[in-house]
Amino acid sequence: MMKVAFHTLGCKVNSYESEAMLRLFEQAGYQEVPFKEVADVYVINTCTVTNTGDSKSRQMIRKAIRKNPQATVCVVGCYSQSAPQEIEAIEGVGVILGTQYRNQIVELAKQYQETKQMIVKVNDVMKVDTFEDLNIDRFHNTRAYLKIQDGCNNFCTYCIIPYARGRVRSRKPESVLHQAQELVNHGYVEIVLTGIHTAGYGEDLDHYTFSDLLKELCQIKGLKRLRISSIETSQITDEIIDLMSTSKIIVNHLHVPLQSGCDKILKRMNRKYNCQEYAAKLEKIRSLLPQIAFTTDVIVGFPDESEEDFETTYQFIKQIGFTQLHVFPYSPRKGTPAAKMKDQVDEKIKHQRVNRLIELSQELNSQFALSQIGKTLSVLFEKEEDGYYVGHADDYLLVKVKSNEELIGQIKDVIIDSYQDILIGRVR
């Protein structure tokens, strides 16, 4: 039996697409093995969000070639889309795909095995206007991810992704709904909607919006939880807020990217809001959903971010009261406007600011967790660890309990008793 190994860098969308490609290989008779083992085919799904992503991608490509020089090494994803010539220069690579043609990867790997001629299929993604369906009916964990769109129309000045993924392409509503029902039929009780710009879903459709999709998904028979992987403030419409306040399916958590809490920097980033608008939208949501948890992304060290600008961001984050921050140092990406901006911030200063925000994130997360003691949370249990069942509450806090009952894959109401880096409770 032929063996295939995957290594995936980057975001949840890449993880989803790797799972889909793995299913195609399995349907063709391949067996998956760990990436560190000898395989007949290696697939490296690359990331180009940062310079580190590019570097790690090249590192993993060379690692696969060293492990088995006779293997078919397939490189796919955002890095191969944006810089295919750099990958072509690596001796030993067999197949190079960008962010399209993943559904042909098995056939292309076979073609390379027969001809030993490098195959490069990387087209101008800006001309792509259709969504590439990649279906998955099972995952390695208890929640299922469902990719509903690709691409982004925002063109933030720091971001290479629109150039690697193209403009927004939405999956057909009937395809999304069919796949959601299939996932529930396979036993998944929570679905996470994902995409490059998830809530941009519908921008390219006639008379059908992201809100319309959410309403229909809430009617899926057997679905108990629906989570949105990320949503911009400008995309949180009154219809979505009203739906969240009445739905028993949509979870009590939103990930709302901030990037900066300073209006000067937001403008230079070409973000579509200012701090006042951002705060007002979250306050409106909290007025209807007082227990909701907000998490966010923040970039520090953007060109011309002064110490005063950073302090403004720091205080704004405290004012909002996020429950967790994903913090990134700004990384110049060739071809983006921000890479050409003057007043680039020193790397040492960037990392000092990253560390300050990571400390703040830990503080905010602990405060929120402590506020949950005595409350009852709905928890989806995902694994067993050190004698406890561990899972995420709908507000995305981790919870563990002891139980004689098998809990993995089940949603239970849990009374929270204490907090020791993780919430500890008992099934009600």
Protein Blocks (a to p, Z undefined) as FASTA:
>chain_A
ZZdddddehjfklmmmmmmmmmmmmmnopacddfkbccfbdcddddfkbmklmmmmmmmm
mmmmmmmmmbccddedjklmmmmmlmmmpghiabdcdfehklmmmmmmmmmmmnopacdd
dddfklpcbdcddddfbdfbfbdcddfbecjfklpakbmklmmnopaddddfklmmmmmm
mmmmnopabdcdddfblmlgojlpghiafklmmmmmmmpghiabdcdfbdcfklmcfklm
mmmmmpckbccbdcddfkpacfklmmmnopabdfklmmmmmmmmmmmmmmbccdddddeh
iehiafklmmmmmmmmmmnopabdcdddddddehiaklmpghiacfklmmmmmmmmmmmm
mmmmmmmmmmmgoiacddddfbdeehiacdddfkopacddddfbdfehpacddddfbdeh
iacdddZZ
